[in-house]
């Protein structure tokens, strides 16, 4: 019997195999083992004060930690009503549906790099009949002139803060105010895709509530900067958020319990939200160190706690270096790299989080330069 030689593992398979042996993690936060993550959430509940609602079960999104979370978010975002959802995709589609039904138009002004267009498998159109009018084409932050160029009625306008697929780009505060003013002058509800609104506040130099005040509604994520398990919320006027809750039920999102998502989000608001300015400061400092060694950064300086790194290396080469660092040095340094539109260049996203802060700034920069630079 002839035995087939073992097939070589792909880089993805090698990275997955090497991950359990990683002892130091540079980007974001080092993933916890499932048992550790769930144990920490259990400890959060166990350590709650007697009678604290956050230590009781919710039922179908009512009462318990879900109610506590919605109340806390209402204060943080300065909105009268909040509804928790199991996913951001569901949350945003529900909120936009409410605005479009109220306006009598399914046209939504949106940047071409929006998550709704690039990562939702055409769900917004197939499920809700949205007709997207593009504000921008490519890595550009929408501005008033882009809105002005779209004639006719609109059900809503959407801004993504930051525009992730453009390298986490943000408008200036004045540009954001001007866009909000233009929407209100035309009677167009403005919705903010604020998945990373917490990370955006330091650059905009305004609180999440001040940012959200410029819009009619806002969506926030629990599992990105806040480090939750999953989940999201929309905030806005009472009537419209109540209607969004109906769409949550219609789309299968009113789960028997949302407790794990809510407890993890409350933990993130306590532990991670106060550190956003610190994370942004480290992102700016690390980017500057990398640029001093000839590594390109965009945007420069970073607008949020995350940015893109560009190196003049073939994508297979740079991904081999990434996986080799995991296997030989037990270091996780970056996410997977992608080929750039510029031949022989590659790029990756890098986000600063609690794991990043455990590294000395010089050590972090020197290690990235050593492994990926020239």
C-alpha positions as CSV (number, residue, x, y, z in Angstrom):
1,X,0.0,0.0,0.0
2,X,1.4,3.4,-1.0
3,X,1.1,6.0,1.6
4,X,0.5,9.5,0.3
5,X,3.0,12.0,1.6
6,X,1.5,14.6,4.0
7,X,0.3,17.7,2.2
8,X,2.0,21.0,3.3
9,X,-0.1,23.1,5.6
10,X,-1.3,26.5,4.3
11,X,-0.2,29.6,6.1
12,X,-3.7,29.9,7.6
13,X,-3.5,26.4,9.0
14,X,0.0,27.0,10.3
15,X,-1.1,30.2,12.0
16,X,-4.0,28.4,13.6
17,X,-1.8,25.6,14.8
18,X,0.8,28.1,16.2
19,X,-1.7,30.3,18.0
20,X,-2.0,28.2,21.2
21,X,1.8,28.5,21.7
22,X,1.9,32.3,21.4
23,X,3.1,33.8,24.6
24,X,3.1,37.5,23.7
25,X,0.4,39.3,21.6
26,X,1.1,42.8,20.2
27,X,-2.1,44.0,18.4
28,X,-5.4,44.6,20.3
29,X,-6.0,42.0,23.0
30,X,-4.7,38.5,23.3
31,X,-7.7,36.1,23.0
32,X,-8.7,34.4,26.2
33,X,-9.3,30.7,26.3
34,X,-13.1,30.1,26.2
35,X,-13.1,28.8,29.7
36,X,-11.2,31.8,31.0
37,X,-13.4,34.3,29.1
38,X,-16.6,32.7,30.4
39,X,-15.2,32.4,34.0
40,X,-14.4,36.1,34.0
41,X,-18.0,37.0,33.0
42,X,-19.3,34.7,35.7
43,X,-17.1,36.5,38.2
44,X,-18.6,39.8,37.0
45,X,-22.0,38.6,37.8
46,X,-21.0,36.9,41.0
47,X,-19.4,40.1,42.3
48,X,-22.4,42.3,41.7
49,X,-24.1,44.0,44.6
50,X,-27.1,42.2,46.1
51,X,-30.2,43.1,44.2
52,X,-28.2,44.4,41.3
53,X,-30.2,43.9,38.1
54,X,-27.1,43.1,36.2
55,X,-26.8,39.8,38.2
56,X,-30.3,38.6,37.1
57,X,-31.5,37.0,33.9
58,X,-33.1,39.1,31.3
59,X,-36.0,37.5,29.3
60,X,-36.2,38.3,25.6
61,X,-34.2,41.4,26.1
62,X,-36.2,42.8,29.0
63,X,-34.9,43.5,32.5
64,X,-31.6,42.2,33.9
65,X,-28.3,43.3,32.6
66,X,-29.8,44.3,29.2
67,X,-31.9,47.0,30.9
68,X,-28.9,48.1,32.9
69,X,-26.8,48.3,29.7
70,X,-29.5,50.2,27.8
71,X,-29.8,52.7,30.6
72,X,-26.1,53.3,30.8
73,X,-25.7,53.6,27.0
74,X,-28.5,56.2,26.9
75,X,-26.5,58.4,29.3
76,X,-23.2,57.8,27.5
77,X,-24.7,58.6,24.1
78,X,-27.1,61.3,25.2
79,X,-30.1,59.6,23.6
80,X,-33.6,59.0,25.1
81,X,-33.8,55.4,24.1
82,X,-31.5,52.4,23.4
83,X,-32.1,48.9,22.2
84,X,-29.6,46.0,22.4
85,X,-29.2,43.7,19.4
86,X,-27.3,40.4,19.0
87,X,-25.5,41.8,16.0
88,X,-24.6,45.1,14.4
89,X,-25.8,44.0,11.0
90,X,-29.3,43.5,12.4
91,X,-29.1,46.7,14.4
92,X,-28.3,49.0,11.6
93,X,-30.6,47.4,9.0
94,X,-33.4,47.7,11.6
95,X,-32.7,51.4,12.3
96,X,-32.4,52.3,8.6
97,X,-35.7,50.5,7.8
98,X,-37.4,52.6,10.5
99,X,-36.1,55.9,9.1
100,X,-36.9,54.9,5.5
101,X,-40.4,53.8,6.3
102,X,-41.0,57.1,8.1
103,X,-39.6,59.1,5.1
104,X,-41.4,57.1,2.5
105,X,-38.2,56.4,0.6
106,X,-35.8,53.4,0.6
107,X,-32.9,55.5,-0.8
108,X,-30.0,55.7,1.6
109,X,-27.0,58.0,1.0
110,X,-23.9,55.9,2.0
111,X,-20.2,55.8,1.3
112,X,-19.1,53.1,-1.2
113,X,-16.8,51.5,1.4
114,X,-19.6,51.1,4.0
115,X,-19.9,47.8,5.9
116,X,-23.5,47.5,4.6
117,X,-22.2,47.3,1.0
118,X,-19.1,45.3,1.5
119,X,-19.8,42.8,4.2
120,X,-23.5,41.9,4.4
121,X,-24.0,39.7,1.3
122,X,-26.5,42.1,-0.2
123,X,-28.8,41.6,2.8
124,X,-29.9,45.3,3.1
125,X,-31.3,45.3,-0.5
126,X,-32.7,41.8,-0.4
127,X,-34.3,42.1,3.0
128,X,-35.4,45.7,3.1
129,X,-35.3,46.9,-0.5
130,X,-32.8,49.7,0.2
131,X,-31.6,51.6,-2.8
132,X,-28.1,53.0,-2.0
133,X,-27.0,56.3,-3.4
134,X,-23.2,56.5,-3.1
135,X,-21.8,59.6,-1.4
136,X,-18.2,58.7,-2.3
137,X,-16.3,56.2,-4.4
138,X,-13.2,54.9,-2.6
139,X,-11.3,55.9,0.5
140,X,-12.8,59.3,1.0
141,X,-14.8,60.6,4.0
142,X,-18.2,62.0,2.9
143,X,-18.6,65.7,3.1
144,X,-21.4,68.2,2.4
145,X,-20.6,68.5,-1.3
146,X,-21.1,64.7,-1.7
147,X,-24.5,65.0,-0.1
148,X,-25.4,68.0,-2.2
149,X,-24.6,66.0,-5.3
150,X,-27.3,63.4,-4.5
151,X,-30.7,65.0,-5.7
152,X,-34.1,63.9,-4.7
153,X,-35.7,62.5,-1.5
154,X,-33.7,60.2,0.8
155,X,-34.8,57.9,3.5
156,X,-31.6,58.4,5.5
157,X,-27.9,59.2,5.2
158,X,-25.2,57.1,6.9
159,X,-21.8,58.0,8.0
160,X,-19.3,55.4,9.3
161,X,-17.1,56.6,12.1
162,X,-14.4,55.8,11.3
163,X,-14.5,54.6,7.7
164,X,-12.8,51.3,8.5
165,X,-12.1,50.1,4.9
166,X,-10.5,53.4,4.1
167,X,-7.9,52.9,6.9
168,X,-10.1,54.1,9.8
169,X,-10.5,57.6,8.4
170,X,-12.5,60.2,10.3
171,X,-13.8,63.6,9.3
172,X,-12.7,66.7,11.3
173,X,-15.2,67.8,13.9
174,X,-16.1,70.9,11.8
175,X,-16.7,68.6,8.8
176,X,-19.0,66.4,10.9
177,X,-21.0,69.3,12.2
178,X,-21.4,70.7,8.6
179,X,-22.6,67.3,7.3
180,X,-25.1,67.1,10.2
181,X,-26.4,70.6,9.5
182,X,-26.8,69.8,5.8
183,X,-28.8,66.7,6.6
184,X,-31.1,68.6,8.9
185,X,-31.6,71.4,6.4
186,X,-32.9,68.8,3.9
187,X,-34.9,66.9,6.5
188,X,-32.8,63.7,6.1
189,X,-32.4,61.5,9.1
190,X,-28.6,61.0,9.8
191,X,-27.6,57.6,11.2
192,X,-24.0,57.0,12.5
193,X,-22.4,53.7,12.0
194,X,-20.5,54.1,15.3
195,X,-19.1,50.7,15.7
196,X,-15.9,52.4,16.8
197,X,-17.3,55.6,18.2
198,X,-15.5,55.0,21.4
199,X,-12.2,54.8,19.6
200,X,-13.1,57.9,17.6
201,X,-13.7,60.3,20.5
202,X,-10.1,61.2,21.3
203,X,-9.3,62.4,17.8
204,X,-12.6,64.3,17.5
205,X,-12.0,65.7,20.9
206,X,-15.6,65.4,21.8
207,X,-17.5,62.8,24.0
208,X,-19.5,60.0,22.4
209,X,-22.6,61.9,23.5
210,X,-21.5,65.1,21.7
211,X,-20.8,63.1,18.6
212,X,-24.1,61.2,18.8
213,X,-25.9,64.5,19.2
214,X,-25.1,65.4,15.6
215,X,-27.2,62.5,14.4
216,X,-30.7,61.2,14.7
217,X,-29.6,57.7,15.6
218,X,-26.3,55.8,16.2
219,X,-25.2,52.2,16.3
220,X,-22.4,51.0,18.7
221,X,-20.6,47.7,18.9
222,X,-19.8,45.8,22.0
223,X,-17.0,43.4,20.8
224,X,-14.6,45.7,19.0
225,X,-12.9,48.3,21.3
226,X,-15.0,47.2,24.3
227,X,-13.9,43.6,24.0
228,X,-17.3,42.0,24.4
229,X,-18.4,38.6,23.2
230,X,-20.7,40.0,20.5
231,X,-23.7,42.3,20.3
232,X,-24.6,45.9,19.5
233,X,-27.1,48.6,20.2
234,X,-28.9,51.4,18.5
235,X,-29.8,54.7,20.2
236,X,-32.2,57.4,19.2
237,X,-35.7,58.8,19.7
238,X,-38.1,56.7,21.8
239,X,-40.6,56.0,19.0
240,X,-38.0,55.0,16.4
241,X,-36.1,52.8,18.7
242,X,-39.3,51.1,19.7
243,X,-40.0,50.4,16.1
244,X,-36.4,49.1,15.7
245,X,-37.2,46.6,18.5
246,X,-40.1,45.3,16.4
247,X,-37.7,44.7,13.5
248,X,-35.3,43.0,15.9
249,X,-38.2,40.5,16.7
250,X,-39.1,40.2,13.0
251,X,-35.5,39.4,12.1
252,X,-35.1,36.8,14.9
253,X,-32.9,38.9,17.2
254,X,-35.1,38.9,20.3
255,X,-33.3,36.0,21.9
256,X,-34.6,34.2,25.0
257,X,-31.7,35.8,26.8
258,X,-29.1,38.4,25.8
259,X,-27.3,38.2,29.2
260,X,-23.8,37.1,28.0
261,X,-23.6,40.0,25.5
262,X,-24.9,42.5,28.0
263,X,-22.6,41.5,30.9
264,X,-19.6,41.5,28.6
265,X,-20.6,45.0,27.3
266,X,-21.0,46.4,30.8
267,X,-17.5,45.0,31.6
268,X,-16.1,46.7,28.6
269,X,-17.6,50.0,29.4
270,X,-16.0,49.8,32.9
271,X,-12.6,48.5,31.9
272,X,-11.9,49.6,28.3
273,X,-13.8,52.8,27.6
274,X,-11.7,54.8,30.1
275,X,-8.5,53.7,28.2
276,X,-9.5,54.9,24.7
277,X,-7.4,58.1,24.9
278,X,-4.4,56.1,26.1
279,X,-4.8,53.6,23.3
280,X,-5.0,56.4,20.7
281,X,-2.0,58.1,22.1
282,X,0.0,54.8,21.8
283,X,-1.3,54.3,18.2
284,X,0.0,57.8,17.2
285,X,3.4,57.2,19.0
286,X,3.9,53.7,17.5
287,X,3.0,54.9,14.0
288,X,5.5,57.7,14.3
289,X,8.3,55.2,15.3
290,X,7.5,52.9,12.4
291,X,7.5,55.8,9.9
292,X,10.9,56.8,11.2
293,X,12.1,53.4,10.1
294,X,10.7,53.8,6.6
295,X,7.4,51.9,7.1
296,X,4.4,53.6,5.7
297,X,1.3,54.4,7.8
298,X,-2.2,55.5,6.8
299,X,-3.7,57.7,7.9
300,X,-0.7,59.5,9.3
301,X,-1.1,60.2,12.2
302,X,-3.8,57.6,13.0
303,X,-7.3,59.0,13.6
304,X,-8.3,56.2,15.9
305,X,-6.7,53.4,17.9
306,X,-6.2,51.5,14.7
307,X,-4.4,52.3,11.4
308,X,-2.9,50.6,8.4
309,X,0.7,49.5,8.0
310,X,2.2,49.3,4.5
311,X,5.5,47.5,3.6
312,X,7.4,47.0,0.4
313,X,7.3,43.2,0.5
314,X,5.4,40.6,-1.5
315,X,2.3,39.4,0.4
316,X,3.4,35.8,0.6
317,X,6.7,36.8,2.0
318,X,5.3,39.0,4.7
319,X,2.7,36.5,5.7
320,X,5.4,33.8,5.9
321,X,7.3,36.2,8.3
322,X,4.2,36.7,10.4
323,X,3.5,33.0,10.8
324,X,7.2,32.2,11.4
325,X,7.3,34.7,14.3
326,X,4.3,32.8,15.8
327,X,6.0,29.4,15.3
328,X,9.6,30.3,16.3
329,X,9.4,33.2,18.6
330,X,5.9,32.6,19.9
331,X,4.9,36.2,19.0
332,X,1.7,37.4,17.4
333,X,2.6,40.7,15.8
334,X,-0.1,41.6,13.3
335,X,-3.2,40.2,11.6
336,X,-2.9,38.6,8.2
337,X,-1.5,40.8,5.5
338,X,-3.2,41.6,2.1
339,X,-1.7,42.5,-1.3
340,X,-1.7,46.2,-2.0
341,X,-2.9,47.8,-5.2
342,X,0.8,48.9,-5.6
343,X,2.8,45.9,-6.9
344,X,5.2,44.3,-4.5
345,X,3.6,46.2,-1.5
346,X,1.4,44.6,1.3
347,X,-0.7,46.1,4.0
348,X,-2.4,45.1,7.3
349,X,-4.5,46.7,9.9
350,X,-3.1,47.2,13.4
351,X,-5.2,48.1,16.4
352,X,-3.9,49.2,19.8
353,X,-5.5,47.5,22.8
354,X,-4.6,46.2,26.3
355,X,-2.0,43.7,24.9
356,X,-0.2,46.5,23.0
357,X,0.1,48.4,26.2
358,X,2.1,45.6,27.8
359,X,4.9,46.2,25.3
360,X,7.5,48.9,25.7
361,X,7.0,51.3,22.8
362,X,10.5,50.9,21.5
363,X,10.4,47.1,21.8
364,X,7.1,47.0,19.8
365,X,8.4,49.3,17.0
366,X,11.8,47.5,16.8
367,X,10.2,44.1,16.6
368,X,7.8,45.1,13.9
369,X,10.7,46.7,11.9
370,X,12.9,43.6,12.4
371,X,10.3,41.2,11.2
372,X,8.5,43.1,8.5
373,X,10.7,46.1,7.5
374,X,13.7,46.4,5.2
